[in-house]
């Protein structure tokens, strides 16, 4: 799922291409993606885009006077851009959800998954927009004390606290792994147990990791609209790096899979050498499940 760094780069490129430009038309390829019909899409046509912002992990296209289009990319939703030409480009087959045609080009909303979760919501007033806000705080707007207060108010693990959009906005599975590795903290440590020094360390890791990856992705995309948005990068320390060496200590990266998510971590750097139990595998292997990182070497 695109997270804060990815969404930030999307917004920068969208504003560069679309701000102040009129919406000429909208082509809906998948009616299931449209979750609201009031106001109708026809009322957006002819309006100029005032700007693009973020609401949690949702992208908000502001057409003025309360009119907004809210896109939630979910796990597999992505955006594609085609510059304006004489021939209007077709919506991508199979994965295309919608196309928004502007004076400067066409923005395509796609989803490469059989589970159609990505959504389009048409909003006509501030109250409706705020109802879509999960309430998570923006990490770059928080002092360390405010960050700690928010953490201590949860009853979650650190992994869950960082990814809960009601707690903090924009962080997901991938960057929470990277943040916790940078902070050298176990993913399932309870947030309420953090000391004052731990809070300082974790807050610093959040700001630094998100900031560094935003800069990296910005440099990688350059002037080109980001066409390959992914949660997996070779330069990541632990996310998607199962069994590969940790860049700090070279111990094999460990992974716990649950529901449709996973937690990636370094046992030596984050859990004092303990290999955390994976519910399915540890139940299957029982006494053969390794307890210490040394048992894997």
C-alpha positions in Angstrom: 0.0 0.0 0.0 1.4 3.4 -0.9 2.4 5.2 2.3 3.4 8.7 3.4 6.6 9.0 1.3 4.9 7.6 -1.8 1.8 9.7 -1.4 3.9 12.8 -0.9 5.7 12.3 -4.2 2.3 11.6 -5.9 1.0 14.9 -4.6 4.0 16.8 -5.8 3.8 15.5 -9.3 0.0 15.9 -9.4 0.1 19.5 -8.3 2.9 20.3 -10.9 0.7 18.9 -13.7 -2.8 19.7 -12.6 -3.1 22.6 -10.3 -5.1 25.3 -11.9 -6.2 23.0 -14.8 -9.8 22.3 -15.7 -11.3 18.8 -15.5 -12.6 18.1 -19.0 -14.2 14.8 -18.3 -14.2 11.6 -16.2 -14.4 8.1 -17.5 -15.5 5.4 -15.0 -14.3 1.9 -16.0 -15.3 0.1 -12.8 -18.6 1.2 -11.2 -17.6 -0.8 -8.1 -14.9 1.8 -7.4 -17.3 4.7 -7.1 -18.6 4.6 -3.5 -20.7 7.8 -3.6 -22.8 9.4 -6.3 -23.6 12.8 -4.6 -22.6 15.2 -5.9 -22.7 13.6 -9.4 -19.4 13.5 -11.3 -20.9 15.8 -13.9 -20.8 18.7 -11.4 -17.0 18.4 -11.3 -16.5 18.7 -15.0 -15.4 22.2 -16.0 -14.0 23.0 -12.6 -10.3 23.8 -12.1 -8.2 21.8 -9.6 -7.2 24.0 -6.6 -4.8 21.5 -5.2 -4.1 18.0 -4.0 -3.7 17.1 -0.3 -3.7 14.0 1.8 -6.1 12.7 4.4 -4.5 9.8 6.2 -3.6 7.5 3.2 -6.3 9.1 1.0 -5.6 11.6 -1.8 -7.9 14.6 -1.9 -8.4 16.5 -5.1 -9.9 19.9 -4.3 -12.0 21.5 -7.0 -13.2 24.4 -4.9 -16.5 25.3 -3.3 -16.4 22.1 -1.3 -16.1 19.8 -4.3 -13.5 17.1 -3.8 -12.6 13.8 -5.3 -11.1 11.4 -2.7 -9.1 8.5 -3.9 -8.1 5.6 -1.5 -5.5 3.5 -3.2 -5.7 0.7 -0.6 -3.1 -2.1 -1.2 -3.0 -2.3 -5.0 -4.3 1.1 -6.2 -1.9 3.2 -8.3 -1.9 6.3 -10.5 -0.7 6.7 -14.0 -0.2 9.8 -16.0 -0.4 10.4 -19.8 0.3 13.8 -21.3 -2.4 15.3 -23.5 -2.4 14.2 -27.1 -4.8 14.4 -30.1 -6.1 11.0 -29.3 -7.6 10.4 -25.8 -5.8 7.4 -24.3 -7.8 4.4 -23.3 -8.3 3.3 -19.7 -5.9 0.4 -19.1 -7.7 -2.9 -19.7 -8.4 -5.2 -16.7 -6.8 -2.9 -14.1 -8.3 0.4 -15.0 -10.8 1.9 -12.5 -11.2 5.4 -13.9 -9.7 8.2 -16.0 -9.8 11.9 -15.2 -9.1 14.0 -18.3 -7.6 17.4 -17.8 -6.3 20.1 -20.2 -2.7 18.9 -19.7 -3.3 15.1 -19.8 -5.2 12.1 -18.3 -4.8 10.7 -14.8 -5.6 7.0 -14.6 -6.6 5.2 -11.4 -5.7 1.5 -11.6 -5.8 -1.5 -9.3 -3.9 -4.6 -10.1 -5.8 -7.0 -7.8 -8.8 -9.2 -8.0 -9.9 -7.9 -4.6 -11.3 -4.5 -5.6 -10.7 -2.4 -2.6 -9.5 0.9 -4.0 -12.2 3.6 -4.0 -13.4 6.9 -5.4 -15.6 9.2 -3.3 -17.2 12.3 -4.5 -17.6 15.0 -1.8 -19.6 18.2 -1.8 -19.0 19.7 1.6 -16.5 19.9 4.5 -18.6 17.8 6.9 -18.7 14.9 4.5 -14.9 15.1 4.0 -14.2 15.1 7.7 -16.3 12.0 8.1 -13.6 10.3 6.0 -10.8 11.3 8.3 -9.7 8.4 10.5 -8.2 11.0 12.9 -4.5 10.0 12.9 -2.0 12.8 13.7 0.6 14.0 11.2 4.0 12.9 12.5 5.9 15.9 11.1 3.6 18.3 13.0 4.2 16.7 16.4 6.7 17.5 19.1 8.4 14.6 20.8 6.2 15.1 23.8 3.0 15.1 21.7 4.2 12.0 19.9 4.8 10.2 23.3 1.4 11.3 24.6 -0.3 9.8 21.6 1.6 6.5 21.9 1.0 6.1 25.6 -2.7 6.7 25.0 -3.0 3.6 22.9 -3.3 0.0 24.0 -1.4 -1.3 21.0 2.0 -2.8 20.2 4.4 -0.5 18.5 3.8 -2.0 15.1 0.1 -1.5 15.5 0.4 2.0 16.9 2.5 3.2 14.0 0.2 1.8 11.4 -3.2 2.6 13.0 -4.5 5.5 10.9 -6.5 6.6 14.0 -3.3 7.1 15.8 -0.8 8.4 13.2 -1.5 9.3 9.6 0.2 7.8 6.6 2.5 5.2 8.0 1.9 1.6 6.9 3.4 -1.9 7.1 6.6 -1.2 5.1 7.8 1.9 6.8 6.8 0.8 10.3 9.3 -2.1 9.8 12.0 0.3 8.8 11.2 2.7 11.6 11.3 0.0 14.3 14.6 -1.4 12.9 16.1 2.1 13.0 14.9 2.5 16.6 16.1 -1.0 17.5 12.8 -1.8 19.0 10.7 -5.0 18.9 7.6 -4.7 16.8 5.3 -6.2 19.4 6.6 -4.2 22.4 3.6 -2.5 24.0 3.5 1.3 23.3 2.5 2.1 26.8 5.7 0.7 28.2 8.1 3.1 26.4 10.3 5.2 28.6 10.9 8.9 27.9 14.2 8.0 26.3 12.5 5.4 24.1 9.9 7.9 23.0 12.7 10.3 21.9 14.4 7.4 20.0 11.3 6.3 18.3 10.1 9.8 17.3 13.5 10.5 15.8 13.4 7.2 13.9 9.9 8.1 12.5 11.0 11.6 11.3 14.3 10.4 9.9 13.1 7.3 8.1 10.1 9.0 6.5 12.1 12.0 5.6 15.0 10.0 4.1 12.7 7.8 2.0 10.7 10.8 0.8 13.9 12.4 -0.4 15.1 9.2 -2.0 11.8 8.6 -3.9 11.8 12.3 -5.0 15.3 12.0 -6.4 14.5 8.6 -8.1 11.4 10.0 -9.8 12.9 13.3 -10.9 10.6 14.9 -13.4 9.0 11.6 -14.4 5.6 10.8 -12.9 6.2 7.9 -10.4 5.2 4.8 -12.4 6.6 2.1 -10.1 5.2 2.6 -6.6 6.0 -0.3 -4.4 6.5 -1.3 -0.7 9.6 -3.3 -1.6 13.0 -1.6 -2.2 16.4 -3.2 -2.2 17.7 -0.3 -0.1 15.3 -1.1 2.8 16.8 -2.6 5.9 14.3 -5.3 6.8 11.0 -4.9 5.0 10.7 -7.5 2.3 14.2 -8.7 3.2 13.3 -12.0 4.9 16.4 -14.2 5.4 18.7 -11.6 3.8 21.4 -10.1 6.1 20.6 -7.2 8.3 22.6 -4.2 7.1 23.7 -3.4 10.7 24.7 -6.8 12.1 24.3 -9.2 9.2 22.0 -11.6 11.0 19.2 -13.0 8.8 16.1 -10.8 8.8 13.1 -12.6 10.4 9.4 -12.4 9.4 6.1 -12.9 11.1 3.0 -13.3 8.8 -0.5 -12.5 10.1 -3.7 -12.0 8.2 -2.6 -10.1 5.1 0.3 -8.3 6.7 3.7 -9.2 8.0 6.3 -7.9 10.4 10.0 -7.9 9.4 12.7 -7.4 12.0 16.2 -8.3 13.0 16.3 -10.5 16.1 19.8 -9.4 17.0 19.2 -5.7 16.6 15.6 -5.5 17.9 14.7 -8.4 20.2 17.9 -9.3 22.1 18.4 -12.3 19.8 15.0 -13.8 20.4 13.2 -15.2 17.4 9.5 -14.2 17.8 6.9 -16.9 17.4 5.0 -17.0 14.2 1.5 -18.3 15.1 1.2 -20.7 12.2 4.8 -21.9 11.9 5.6 -22.2 15.6 2.4 -24.2 16.2 3.4 -26.5 13.3 7.0 -26.9 14.4 6.4 -26.9 18.1 9.7 -27.7 19.9 11.6 -27.4 16.7 10.8 -23.7 16.4 14.0 -21.7 17.0 14.0 -19.5 20.1 17.3 -17.7 19.5 19.0 -16.2 16.5 22.0 -18.5 17.1 19.8 -21.6 16.3 19.4 -20.3 12.8 23.1 -20.1 12.1 
